[in-house]
Amino acid sequence: MLPAFSYVRARSVDEAVARLAAPDARVYAGGTDLLGCLRDGVFTAGTLVSLGTVAELQGIRQTSNGGLRIGALTSIAEVAGNAAVKERYGALGAAASVVATPQLRNQGTLGGNICQRPRCWYFRGDYSCLRKSGDTCYAIAGDNRYHAIFGGNGCYVVHPSDTAPALVALGASVRIRGARGTRLVAAGDFFVGPDTDVTRETVLAAGEIVTEILLPAPPPGMKSTYRKVRARQSWDFALAGAAVALTMRDATVEAARIVLSGVAPVPWRVPAAEQALAGRRLDAKTIAAAANAAAANAEPMDQNDYKVALVRGVVAEALEACA
Ligand SMILES: Cc1cc2nc3c(=O)[nH]c(=O)nc-3n(C[C@H](O)[C@H](O)[C@H](O)COP(=O)(O)OP(=O)(O)OC[C@H]3O[C@@H](n4cnc5c(N)ncnc54)[C@H](O)[C@@H]3O)c2cc1C
């Protein structure tokens, strides 16, 4: 059952920031993750501050420097269907189109997708785990088949978002607003691993709001895509996924970014795989070398070593799609 809370609709970002100063206040975007967390007792909320009617947080538009600005309250469905996203930022379009179900993509927002909490069944369940300020990660001795193979460092949740790795691969930035003003953070620095702070997944401080996501103008020759493997084809979180963004000159890769989903507590960049591509023709040999490099430093737990092969496969598939 949902606990009692107050609900207010902000009409502007300024009003939302002011309302979020209330004790135990939380941002409510589409509510698709938030309400589940409240129902399951993952955290509490005194006040939910709805951003749904804040017009300045909506929509997708071109920026003066040739990039794209996506308001944090833009629905995932709108991101997936936007012509400029699909043509110029294929990884984001592909990632948004495989998030959850059509209903959740209509209701869920891009800002909410990158701020959602992990799906680990110990974190979501009735366990006082490390991420809920307890003293242990139950996945270590428990059922860890869906857990991290990279970057666990004491807590082995995986980051649940499909759009987050695409945004990191595309070099996006996240605009944040709070009582102290505005700041712009690279998407690659927005996510916080357990080595930094095991109780949160982003750099957001209490009361801060993601207001927009900025994509830079794609360099000439950029190709990008996202692939994910899931247990059910209809809808599911990634068991493993890969966002790739390549800057190509003819058939040669000039620069590459590869970011994995479903395998680490944060979107997981694999520099060794990127280096295996840089300066090389994107042929079968190079793709195999990059796929192997992507999985090389995995540290599987006792029930999830199948993810190592999935990483190799999904990276190869994404690169083949770009070739
Ligand atoms: C059945 C199911 C299947 C799913 N499958 C997938 C999947 O395959 N891939 C995937 O990526 N996701 C999946 N999801 C997650 C879903 O995409 C998220 O629930 C959704 O993206 C969250 O968006 P929202 O707008 O509803 O956020 P909310 O639920 O409103 O918020 C989520 C969290 O982010 C915070 N928040 C929201 N917006 C902001 C903001 N602008 N600034 C600061 N904090 C903010 C909230 O306070 C809350 O803690 C699934 C969810 C469900 C229920």
The ligand as a Gaussian input file, in Angstrom:
#p B3LYP/6-31G(d) Opt

LIG

0 1
 C        7.570000      -2.704000     -15.471000
 C        8.665000      -1.751000     -15.737000
 C        9.606000      -2.029000     -16.723000
 C       10.636000      -1.141000     -16.991000
 N       11.563000      -1.442000     -17.967000
 C       12.558000      -0.557000     -18.229000
 C       13.509000      -0.805000     -19.244000
 O       13.474000      -1.819000     -19.923000
 N       14.487000       0.120000     -19.450000
 C       14.572000       1.278000     -18.725000
 O       15.452000       2.096000     -18.966000
 N       13.681000       1.537000     -17.758000
 C       12.679000       0.655000     -17.510000
 N       11.768000       0.932000     -16.537000
 C       11.927000       2.131000     -15.749000
 C       11.127000       3.250000     -16.344000
 O       11.686000       3.608000     -17.555000
 C       11.221000       4.365000     -15.336000
 O       10.270000       4.019000     -14.372000
 C       10.933000       5.712000     -15.919000
 O       11.864000       6.045000     -16.898000
 C       10.983000       6.751000     -14.823000
 O       10.494000       7.941000     -15.359000
 P        9.385000       8.743000     -14.573000
 O        9.233000      10.013000     -15.320000
 O        8.160000       7.935000     -14.377000
 O       10.135000       8.981000     -13.196000
 P        9.563000       9.015000     -11.720000
 O        9.055000       7.673000     -11.351000
 O        8.653000      10.165000     -11.526000
 O       10.913000       9.327000     -10.944000
 C       11.954000       8.355000     -10.838000
 C       12.997000       8.882000      -9.850000
 O       13.716000       9.951000     -10.418000
 C       13.505000      11.176000      -9.690000
 N       13.302000      12.190000     -10.736000
 C       12.448000      12.104000     -11.777000
 N       12.603000      13.168000     -12.596000
 C       13.552000      13.938000     -12.038000
 C       14.145000      15.184000     -12.407000
 N       13.789000      15.844000     -13.515000
 N       15.102000      15.703000     -11.600000
 C       15.484000      15.044000     -10.463000
 N       14.974000      13.861000     -10.070000
 C       14.015000      13.311000     -10.849000
 C       12.279000      10.929000      -8.814000
 O       12.317000      11.690000      -7.634000
 C       12.385000       9.440000      -8.561000
 O       13.281000       9.159000      -7.508000
 C       10.721000       0.062000     -16.261000
 C        9.766000       0.364000     -15.265000
 C        8.764000      -0.530000     -14.999000
 C        7.760000      -0.177000     -13.942000

